[in-house]
Amino acid sequence: MPDRRPDARTAASDLPGGAPGATKTRAAGSRRSFLGWLLLALAWIGFDQFTKVWFDANLMYGERWNLLPFFDFTLVYNTGAAFSFLADGEGWQRWFFTGIALVATVVVIRLLWKHPTQTVLCAALSCILGGALGNAVDRVLYGHVVDFLLFYWQDWYFPAFNIADVAITLGAILLLLDEFLRWRRERRQREQS
């Protein structure tokens, strides 16, 4: 009859810190999580670039395809940041915003590396990373960002944007959600103490 008593390895895995191999397993899992978050960012970049190339090839500059009473596909170029901020610059803003995207990339990758198991935080960071790099690719290659999504109502227009902007906005919303969830956890812990 087989011995069903826990052996030394099983007992060690129940202790804080786990078995000797548990640290390696956690490290490998963390690396896989980190790579998964980078792949998500890469997916955002790919989708963003695909849509920009498609709209740039199929619409004339300024052309609009009406889909809904409040939404059109269009083709415009933005040399500035969100809402055309600094679009009237002399061209320096291209490299300024590219530099900001590169610094943000380093910071975000470091945070993803340090916290790969924090799902909401890492999802937010991956979205922001993908969006920032998607727009940075445009700035480096073309000197402007390709925008093609246009929402409006009668005479009011929201500035045109793209998939990278959607990713950045989604990332910001997820960051707020992560902060709210963290605040709630801490509040519950204080109440239980």
C-alpha positions as CSV (number, residue, x, y, z in Angstrom):
1,M,0.0,0.0,0.0
2,P,1.5,3.4,-0.9
3,D,2.5,5.8,1.8
4,R,0.1,8.7,1.9
5,R,2.0,10.7,4.5
6,P,3.3,14.1,3.3
7,D,7.0,13.8,2.6
8,A,9.6,16.5,3.3
9,R,8.9,18.3,0.0
10,T,5.2,18.5,0.6
11,A,5.7,19.7,4.1
12,A,8.2,22.3,3.0
13,S,5.7,23.6,0.4
14,D,3.2,24.3,3.1
15,L,5.7,26.5,5.0
16,P,5.9,30.3,4.3
17,G,8.3,30.7,1.4
18,G,7.3,27.3,0.0
19,A,9.5,24.5,-1.2
20,P,12.9,25.2,-2.6
21,G,11.6,24.9,-6.2
22,A,8.6,27.1,-5.5
23,T,10.6,30.2,-5.9
24,K,11.8,29.1,-9.3
25,T,8.2,28.3,-10.3
26,R,6.9,31.7,-9.1
27,A,9.7,33.4,-11.0
28,A,8.9,31.5,-14.2
29,G,5.2,32.3,-13.8
30,S,6.1,36.0,-13.3
31,R,8.2,36.0,-16.4
32,R,5.4,34.4,-18.4
33,S,3.0,37.0,-17.0
34,F,5.4,39.8,-17.9
35,L,5.8,38.5,-21.5
36,G,2.0,38.2,-21.7
37,W,1.6,41.8,-20.8
38,L,4.2,42.8,-23.4
39,L,2.3,40.7,-26.0
40,L,-0.9,42.6,-25.2
41,A,0.8,45.9,-25.7
42,L,2.2,44.5,-29.0
43,A,-1.3,43.5,-30.1
44,W,-2.5,47.0,-29.5
45,I,0.4,48.4,-31.5
46,G,-0.4,46.0,-34.4
47,F,-4.1,46.7,-34.4
48,D,-3.5,50.4,-34.3
49,Q,-0.9,50.4,-37.1
50,F,-3.1,48.1,-39.3
51,T,-6.1,50.4,-39.0
52,K,-4.0,53.6,-39.6
53,V,-2.5,52.1,-42.7
54,W,-5.9,50.9,-44.0
55,F,-7.6,54.3,-43.5
56,D,-4.6,56.2,-44.9
57,A,-4.8,54.0,-48.1
58,N,-8.6,54.1,-48.5
59,L,-9.6,57.7,-47.7
60,M,-8.4,61.0,-49.0
61,Y,-7.2,63.5,-46.5
62,G,-10.2,65.2,-44.9
63,E,-12.7,62.7,-46.5
64,R,-15.5,61.4,-44.3
65,W,-17.5,58.3,-44.5
66,N,-20.7,58.7,-42.5
67,L,-21.8,55.6,-40.5
68,L,-24.2,57.0,-37.9
69,P,-25.8,60.3,-37.2
70,F,-23.0,61.0,-34.7
71,F,-20.0,59.0,-36.0
72,D,-17.9,59.1,-39.2
73,F,-14.7,57.6,-40.4
74,T,-12.4,60.3,-41.6
75,L,-8.7,60.9,-42.3
76,V,-6.8,63.7,-40.6
77,Y,-3.2,64.1,-39.5
78,N,-2.3,65.4,-36.1
79,T,1.2,66.8,-35.5
80,G,0.5,67.5,-31.8
81,A,-0.7,65.5,-28.9
82,A,-4.2,64.7,-27.7
83,F,-6.8,67.3,-28.9
84,S,-4.1,68.7,-31.3
85,F,-2.2,70.1,-28.3
86,L,1.0,71.9,-29.7
87,A,0.0,71.0,-33.3
88,D,1.0,74.5,-34.4
89,G,4.7,73.9,-33.3
90,E,7.5,74.3,-35.7
91,G,8.2,70.5,-35.8
92,W,10.0,70.2,-32.5
93,Q,6.9,68.6,-31.0
94,R,7.4,65.5,-33.1
95,W,10.6,64.6,-31.2
96,F,9.3,66.0,-27.9
97,F,6.3,63.7,-27.9
98,T,8.4,60.8,-29.2
99,G,10.8,61.3,-26.3
100,I,8.0,61.3,-23.8
101,A,6.7,58.1,-25.3
102,L,10.1,56.5,-25.0
103,V,10.5,57.6,-21.3
104,A,7.0,56.3,-20.6
105,T,7.9,53.0,-22.2
106,V,10.9,52.5,-19.9
107,V,8.8,53.3,-16.8
108,V,5.9,51.1,-17.9
109,I,8.1,48.1,-18.8
110,R,9.8,48.4,-15.4
111,L,6.4,48.5,-13.6
112,L,5.2,45.5,-15.6
113,W,8.4,43.6,-14.7
114,K,7.9,44.4,-11.0
115,H,4.2,43.7,-10.7
116,P,3.3,41.1,-13.4
117,T,0.6,39.4,-11.3
118,Q,-1.4,42.5,-10.6
119,T,-4.0,41.9,-13.4
120,V,-5.8,45.3,-13.5
121,L,-2.7,47.4,-13.1
122,C,-0.8,45.4,-15.8
123,A,-3.8,45.5,-18.2
124,A,-3.8,49.3,-17.8
125,L,-0.1,49.6,-18.3
126,S,-0.2,47.3,-21.4
127,C,-2.9,49.4,-22.9
128,I,-1.0,52.7,-22.2
129,L,2.3,51.2,-23.5
130,G,0.6,49.9,-26.7
131,G,-1.1,53.2,-27.4
132,A,1.9,55.4,-26.6
133,L,4.2,53.3,-28.9
134,G,1.5,53.1,-31.6
135,N,1.4,56.9,-31.8
136,A,5.2,57.2,-31.5
137,V,5.6,54.9,-34.5
138,D,3.5,57.4,-36.5
139,R,5.5,60.4,-35.3
140,V,8.8,58.8,-36.2
141,L,7.7,57.5,-39.6
142,Y,5.4,60.3,-40.8
143,G,5.9,63.3,-38.6
144,H,2.2,63.2,-37.6
145,V,-0.3,60.8,-36.1
146,V,-3.1,59.4,-38.3
147,D,-6.6,59.9,-36.8
148,F,-9.7,58.4,-38.3
149,L,-12.5,58.1,-35.7
150,L,-14.8,61.1,-35.5
151,F,-17.7,61.6,-33.0
152,Y,-19.9,64.6,-33.2
153,W,-23.4,65.9,-32.5
154,Q,-24.9,68.5,-34.8
155,D,-22.3,71.4,-34.8
156,W,-20.2,69.9,-31.9
157,Y,-17.2,67.8,-32.8
158,F,-15.0,65.7,-30.6
159,P,-11.4,65.7,-31.9
160,A,-10.7,62.8,-34.3
161,F,-8.7,60.0,-32.7
162,N,-7.4,56.5,-33.4
163,I,-7.0,53.0,-31.8
164,A,-3.8,54.1,-29.9
165,D,-5.8,56.8,-28.3
166,V,-8.6,54.3,-27.4
167,A,-5.9,52.1,-25.8
168,I,-4.5,55.0,-23.8
169,T,-7.9,56.0,-22.6
170,L,-8.8,52.4,-21.7
171,G,-5.5,52.2,-19.8
172,A,-6.3,55.4,-17.8
173,I,-9.7,54.0,-16.9
174,L,-8.2,50.7,-15.8
175,L,-5.6,52.7,-13.7
176,L,-8.5,54.5,-11.9
177,L,-10.2,51.2,-11.4
178,D,-7.0,49.6,-10.0
179,E,-6.6,52.5,-7.6
180,F,-10.2,52.2,-6.5
181,L,-9.9,48.5,-5.9
182,R,-6.7,49.0,-4.0
183,W,-8.3,51.7,-1.8
184,R,-11.3,49.3,-1.1
185,R,-9.0,46.4,-0.1
186,E,-7.0,48.7,2.2
187,R,-10.3,50.0,3.8
188,R,-11.5,46.4,4.4
189,Q,-8.2,45.5,6.0
190,R,-8.4,48.5,8.3
191,E,-12.0,47.6,9.2
192,Q,-11.0,44.0,10.0
193,S,-8.1,45.0,12.2
